[in-house]
Amino acid sequence: MKKAKSDDVEMRAEYRREDLGPLVRRKYAARYAKSTNVVVIDPRLTQVFPNSEAVNDALRSLLTVATAATGITSRV
């Protein structure tokens, strides 16, 4: 299979824009938002937790303490 030339930006002659259907903005935005897991932390906390590993370690420790204090068992 040949790669397209970098200067070949136009559509081929056999394709017409109207044959491709209407353009829909943000068509997959809701699906993308469901599949992503972005958490924004307070800027003051970034001094204490400089990266995601530090945040994950702190949350794991908190979960361990909370589980021990309440007697919650895992579903594993």
Buried (B, 14 or more C-beta within 10 A) or exposed (E): EEEEEEEEEEEEEEEEEEEEEEEEEEEEEEEEEEEEEEEEEEEEEEEEBEEEEEBEEEEEEEEEEEEEEEEEEEEE
